[in-house]
Amino acid sequence: MTAPHIPAIVLGGTGYVSGELLRLLAAHPNFVLTGILSDSQPGEPVAKAFRHLAPVLGDMVFRSQAEIEALVASLPRSAIFGAAPHGVSAALIDALLTRAEAAGVDTHVVDISADFRYPNATAYEAVYKHPHGAPGRIGEFTCAVPEHLARAPTQHVAHPGCFSTATLLASVPLLALDLVTPTLFVAGVTGSTGSGRKPVEGTHHPQRHGDFYAYNALAHRHTPEIAACAAAVSGVTADFSFVPHSGPFARGIHVTVQATLKTAAGKAAPDSATVLGAFRDFYRGAPFVDVAAETPHVKDVAASNYARLSASTNGRTVAVTCVVDNLNKGAAGGAVQWMNRLFDLPESTGLTAPAAGWT
């Protein structure tokens, strides 16, 4: 059988996540890169913004929102990847879906912004401090990492953030398998690409290189998102205390989750081997999650869609470590993985390249 060719649209233009999406889609056997939106640079060559992608982008140019709307309406079906900023994405996606519905065409959206990650507009607005751009669309999106939901019950998906992806991969099995009391302490370290393309104080290379520090301790905006996603897929409402850190590297996230083990009366607490076995069973059949006794390293997964986890216990506490690439598994790669599923393709299609190793 001939593999289906599905037009792919990328919203968001010139950011790091957009660039990673373009890199993945350029090599995808089914999704065909058809339009890239940048309202600030319509008509400009895409390769000018992403010089490393010039060999695969050819003479492609950025298109305006009006051009993208017309394109979506002209296609019988399309895969729309939202990589626009928080607070911008919702209204943009709403306009595209409204045009698609009027034209009677079929489309799926995977949004990488935070705009559709929360269960309602009130929860979103409490974190982001501005009105939601399309509150009527929230119910059309499901938020979860692919490994925690066999199938999305909605037409569209909101991919969790990069910190959230790593934390949820480490936390959800602990909660779903009733291994711990529902109070979790999370320390996460992210590379500089997680702060976006525009250099600002604290993320600019001369400031960050050779340094290491925490920021927004116990007040990071991803904490409510993590708690909401974890509760939705595990069935357990948990309290997360999250301290993020800036690491002196470009790509990757390292998360450590600690919690108190539950011990049944008259029984010993589970040891490290038991917890590792439980994690392996939980992620059995998940092609991008590797559970091992060895401590995972960021370079094990950098520039790939893979995640590596490990766990240790001391009889009272369990510590689970998880590494992912923030631009790939935590954003663009996870989005492609979801879109594969939404179009009934094998979820690993176009995503099996191993980590780069020496980034």
C-alpha positions as CSV (number, residue, x, y, z in Angstrom):
1,M,0.0,0.0,0.0
2,T,1.1,3.5,-0.7
3,A,1.9,5.5,2.4
4,P,-0.6,8.4,2.9
5,H,0.7,11.9,2.4
6,I,-0.8,14.4,4.8
7,P,-0.2,18.1,4.4
8,A,1.4,19.6,7.6
9,I,1.0,23.2,8.7
10,V,3.3,24.8,11.3
11,L,2.1,27.9,13.2
12,G,4.7,30.0,15.0
13,G,7.4,30.9,12.5
14,T,10.9,31.4,13.8
15,G,11.1,29.9,17.3
16,Y,13.3,27.0,18.4
17,V,10.3,24.7,18.7
18,S,9.2,25.6,15.2
19,G,12.6,24.9,13.9
20,E,12.6,21.5,15.6
21,L,9.2,20.7,14.1
22,L,10.4,21.7,10.6
23,R,13.5,19.4,11.1
24,L,11.3,16.4,12.0
25,L,8.6,17.0,9.4
26,A,11.2,17.4,6.6
27,A,12.2,13.7,7.2
28,H,8.7,12.4,8.0
29,P,7.4,9.8,5.5
30,N,3.8,10.8,5.8
31,F,3.5,14.4,6.9
32,V,4.4,16.8,4.0
33,L,5.4,20.3,5.1
34,T,3.0,22.5,3.2
35,G,2.8,25.8,5.0
36,I,4.6,27.7,7.7
37,L,3.1,30.8,9.3
38,S,4.9,33.9,10.5
39,D,2.8,37.0,10.4
40,S,6.0,39.1,11.2
41,Q,7.9,37.7,8.2
42,P,5.5,36.8,5.4
43,G,7.3,36.2,2.1
44,E,10.7,35.8,3.7
45,P,12.6,32.6,3.1
46,V,12.2,30.1,5.9
47,A,15.8,29.0,5.5
48,K,16.9,32.5,6.4
49,A,15.6,31.9,10.0
50,F,16.8,28.3,10.1
51,R,20.0,28.1,8.2
52,H,20.8,24.5,9.4
53,L,17.6,23.4,7.6
54,A,18.4,25.1,4.2
55,P,19.1,21.7,2.4
56,V,15.6,20.5,3.1
57,L,13.6,23.7,3.0
58,G,14.4,24.8,-0.5
59,D,12.7,28.0,-1.5
60,M,9.9,27.8,1.0
61,V,8.7,31.1,2.4
62,F,6.7,32.1,5.5
63,R,3.0,32.8,4.9
64,S,0.6,35.2,6.6
65,Q,-2.3,34.1,8.7
66,A,-4.7,34.9,5.9
67,E,-2.7,32.8,3.5
68,I,-2.6,29.9,6.0
69,E,-6.3,30.1,6.6
70,A,-7.0,29.9,2.8
71,L,-4.5,27.0,2.5
72,V,-6.2,25.0,5.3
73,A,-9.6,25.6,3.8
74,S,-8.4,24.3,0.4
75,L,-7.0,21.0,1.7
76,P,-9.3,18.0,2.2
77,R,-7.3,17.2,5.4
78,S,-4.3,18.7,7.2
79,A,-2.2,18.3,10.3
80,I,-1.8,21.6,12.2
81,F,1.1,22.0,14.6
82,G,0.8,25.0,16.9
83,A,4.1,26.5,18.0
84,A,2.9,30.0,18.6
85,P,3.5,31.7,21.9
86,H,1.3,31.3,25.0
87,G,-1.6,33.8,24.7
88,V,-1.4,34.0,20.9
89,S,-2.0,30.4,20.0
90,A,-5.6,30.0,21.1
91,A,-7.1,32.8,19.0
92,L,-5.0,31.8,16.0
93,I,-6.1,28.1,16.2
94,D,-9.7,29.2,16.7
95,A,-9.6,31.2,13.5
96,L,-8.1,28.3,11.6
97,L,-10.6,25.8,12.9
98,T,-13.5,28.1,12.2
99,R,-12.3,28.5,8.6
100,A,-11.8,24.7,8.3
101,E,-15.2,23.9,9.7
102,A,-16.9,26.4,7.3
103,A,-15.1,24.7,4.4
104,G,-16.0,21.2,5.6
105,V,-12.4,19.9,5.7
106,D,-10.9,17.5,8.1
107,T,-8.0,18.7,10.4
108,H,-6.3,17.7,13.6
109,V,-4.4,20.2,15.8
110,V,-1.6,19.5,18.2
111,D,-0.8,22.7,20.2
112,I,2.5,23.0,22.0
113,S,1.6,26.3,23.7
114,A,0.0,26.3,27.2
115,D,-3.3,27.7,25.8
116,F,-5.3,24.4,25.8
117,R,-3.5,22.5,28.6
118,Y,-5.9,23.5,31.4
119,P,-9.4,22.2,31.9
120,N,-11.1,25.6,31.8
121,A,-10.4,29.2,31.1
122,T,-10.4,30.1,34.8
123,A,-7.6,27.7,35.6
124,Y,-5.6,29.1,32.6
125,E,-6.2,32.7,33.5
126,A,-5.1,32.1,37.1
127,V,-1.7,31.1,35.9
128,Y,-1.1,33.4,32.8
129,K,-2.9,36.5,34.1
130,H,-4.8,37.3,30.8
131,P,-8.1,36.2,29.2
132,H,-8.1,33.0,27.3
133,G,-8.1,33.5,23.5
134,A,-10.7,30.8,22.7
135,P,-12.5,29.4,25.8
136,G,-15.1,27.7,23.7
137,R,-12.4,25.5,22.2
138,I,-10.9,24.1,25.4
139,G,-13.2,21.1,25.5
140,E,-12.0,20.1,22.1
141,F,-8.4,19.4,23.4
142,T,-7.0,16.7,25.6
143,C,-3.8,17.3,27.5
144,A,-1.5,14.4,28.2
145,V,1.9,12.9,27.2
146,P,1.2,10.1,24.7
147,E,2.5,7.3,27.0
148,H,-0.3,8.1,29.6
149,L,-3.3,7.9,27.3
150,A,-3.9,5.1,24.8
151,R,-6.0,7.3,22.6
152,A,-7.1,10.9,22.7
153,P,-10.9,11.2,23.2
154,T,-10.9,14.6,21.4
155,Q,-10.2,15.8,17.9
156,H,-7.2,17.8,19.0
157,V,-4.4,17.6,21.6
158,A,-2.5,20.0,23.8
159,H,1.0,18.7,24.4
160,P,2.3,19.3,28.0
161,G,5.3,21.6,28.5
162,C,8.9,20.2,28.5
163,F,9.3,20.3,32.3
164,S,5.8,18.8,32.6
165,T,6.6,16.0,30.2
166,A,9.7,14.9,32.2
167,T,7.9,15.3,35.6
168,L,4.8,13.4,34.5
169,L,6.8,10.5,33.0
170,A,8.5,10.2,36.4
171,S,5.5,10.9,38.6
172,V,2.4,9.3,37.1
173,P,3.5,5.6,37.7
174,L,4.2,6.4,41.3
175,L,0.6,7.8,41.7
176,A,-1.3,5.4,39.4
177,L,0.3,2.3,41.1
178,D,-0.3,3.7,44.6
179,L,3.4,3.5,45.4
180,V,3.7,6.8,47.3
181,T,1.9,9.3,49.4
182,P,0.6,12.0,47.1
183,T,3.1,14.7,48.1
184,L,5.9,15.0,45.5
185,F,9.1,17.1,45.5
186,V,10.5,17.9,42.1
187,A,13.9,19.4,41.1
188,G,14.3,20.1,37.4
189,V,17.2,21.4,35.3
190,T,16.6,22.8,31.8
191,G,18.9,23.8,29.0
192,S,19.0,27.3,27.6
193,T,16.9,26.5,24.5
194,G,13.9,26.1,26.9
195,S,13.9,29.9,27.3
196,G,13.3,30.7,23.7
197,R,15.2,32.2,20.9
198,K,15.4,35.9,22.1
199,P,18.3,36.3,24.5
200,V,17.4,37.9,27.8
201,E,19.3,38.3,31.1
202,G,19.7,34.9,32.7
203,T,19.5,33.0,29.4
204,H,22.0,34.8,27.4
205,H,25.0,32.5,26.8
206,P,27.8,34.6,28.6
207,Q,25.5,34.8,31.7
208,R,24.5,31.2,31.7
209,H,27.7,29.4,30.6
210,G,29.5,27.8,33.5
211,D,26.7,28.7,35.9
212,F,23.9,26.9,37.7
213,Y,21.0,28.3,39.6
214,A,17.4,27.9,40.6
215,Y,14.6,30.2,39.6
216,N,10.9,30.7,40.4
217,A,11.3,28.2,43.3
218,L,7.9,26.8,44.3
219,A,6.2,29.3,42.0
220,H,6.8,28.0,38.5
221,R,3.9,28.3,36.1
222,H,4.1,24.7,35.1
223,T,3.3,23.4,38.6
224,P,-0.5,23.7,38.3
225,E,-0.3,22.1,34.8
226,I,1.7,19.2,36.2
227,A,-0.8,18.6,39.0
228,A,-3.8,18.8,36.7
229,C,-2.3,16.4,34.1
230,A,-1.2,14.0,36.7
231,A,-4.6,13.9,38.4
232,A,-6.4,13.4,35.0
233,V,-4.4,10.4,34.0
234,S,-3.6,8.8,37.3
235,G,-6.8,9.4,39.1
236,V,-4.9,10.8,42.1
237,T,-4.8,14.4,43.2
238,A,-1.3,15.1,44.4
239,D,0.6,18.1,45.7
240,F,3.7,19.0,43.7
241,S,6.5,21.2,45.0
242,F,8.6,22.2,42.0
243,V,12.0,23.9,41.9
244,P,13.4,24.6,38.4
245,H,17.0,25.3,37.6
246,S,18.9,26.7,34.7
247,G,21.7,24.4,33.4
248,P,24.8,25.4,31.4
249,F,23.8,23.4,28.3
250,A,21.6,24.1,25.3
251,R,19.3,21.0,25.0
252,G,17.8,18.7,27.5
253,I,15.9,18.4,30.8
254,H,16.8,16.4,33.9
255,V,14.2,15.9,36.6
256,T,14.4,14.3,40.0
257,V,11.1,13.4,41.7
258,Q,11.1,12.4,45.4
259,A,8.2,11.0,47.5
260,T,7.5,8.9,50.6
261,L,6.9,5.3,49.8
262,K,3.6,3.7,51.0
263,T,4.1,0.6,53.1
264,A,1.4,-2.0,53.8
265,A,1.0,-3.1,57.3
266,G,3.4,-5.9,58.1
267,K,5.2,-5.6,54.8
268,A,8.6,-4.2,53.8
269,A,8.7,-1.1,51.6
270,P,9.4,-1.8,48.0
271,D,13.1,-1.8,47.1
272,S,14.7,-0.3,44.1
273,A,14.4,-3.4,42.0
274,T,10.7,-3.6,42.7
275,V,10.1,0.0,41.8
276,L,12.1,-0.4,38.6
277,G,10.1,-3.5,37.7
278,A,6.8,-1.6,38.3
279,F,8.0,1.2,36.0
280,R,9.0,-1.2,33.3
281,D,5.6,-2.8,33.4
282,F,3.9,0.5,33.4
283,Y,5.8,1.6,30.3
284,R,5.7,-1.7,28.5
285,G,4.9,-1.1,24.9
286,A,5.9,2.6,25.1
287,P,8.6,2.8,22.3
288,F,10.2,6.0,23.5
289,V,10.6,5.3,27.2
290,D,13.5,3.3,28.6
291,V,13.7,2.3,32.2
292,A,17.1,1.2,33.5
293,A,19.0,0.8,36.8
294,E,21.7,3.1,35.5
295,T,21.4,6.8,36.2
296,P,20.2,8.6,33.0
297,H,22.2,11.3,31.4
298,V,20.9,14.3,29.3
299,K,23.2,13.3,26.4
300,D,21.5,9.9,26.3
301,V,18.4,11.6,24.8
302,A,19.5,15.1,23.5
303,A,18.0,15.8,20.0
304,S,15.8,12.7,20.2
305,N,12.3,11.7,21.1
306,Y,13.4,9.3,23.8
307,A,13.1,9.5,27.5
308,R,15.2,7.6,30.1
309,L,14.1,6.9,33.7
310,S,15.6,5.3,36.7
311,A,14.6,4.9,40.4
312,S,16.2,4.3,43.8
313,T,14.7,3.7,47.2
314,N,16.1,3.6,50.8
315,G,13.1,2.0,52.5
316,R,11.4,5.3,53.1
317,T,11.8,7.5,50.1
318,V,11.9,6.9,46.4
319,A,13.8,9.1,43.9
320,V,12.9,8.8,40.2
321,T,15.1,10.5,37.7
322,C,14.0,11.3,34.1
323,V,15.8,12.9,31.1
324,V,14.2,14.2,27.9
325,D,15.1,16.6,25.2
326,N,13.1,19.8,25.8
327,L,12.7,20.7,22.1
328,N,12.0,17.2,20.9
329,K,10.2,14.8,23.4
330,G,9.2,17.8,25.5
331,A,7.7,19.7,22.5
332,A,8.1,19.0,18.7
333,G,8.7,15.3,18.9
334,G,5.9,14.7,21.4
335,A,3.6,16.7,19.1
336,V,4.5,14.6,16.1
337,Q,4.0,11.4,18.2
338,W,0.5,12.6,19.0
339,M,-0.2,13.6,15.4
340,N,0.9,10.2,14.2
341,R,-1.8,8.7,16.5
342,L,-4.5,11.2,15.5
343,F,-4.0,10.1,11.9
344,D,-3.8,6.4,12.8
345,L,-0.1,6.1,11.9
346,P,2.3,4.1,14.0
347,E,3.2,6.5,16.8
348,S,7.0,6.1,16.2
349,T,6.8,7.1,12.5
350,G,9.5,9.6,11.7
351,L,10.8,9.7,15.3
352,T,13.1,6.8,15.8
353,A,16.5,8.6,15.1
354,P,18.7,8.1,18.2
355,A,20.2,10.8,20.3
356,A,23.0,12.9,18.9
357,G,25.3,12.0,21.7
358,W,27.9,14.8,21.6
359,T,25.7,17.9,21.5
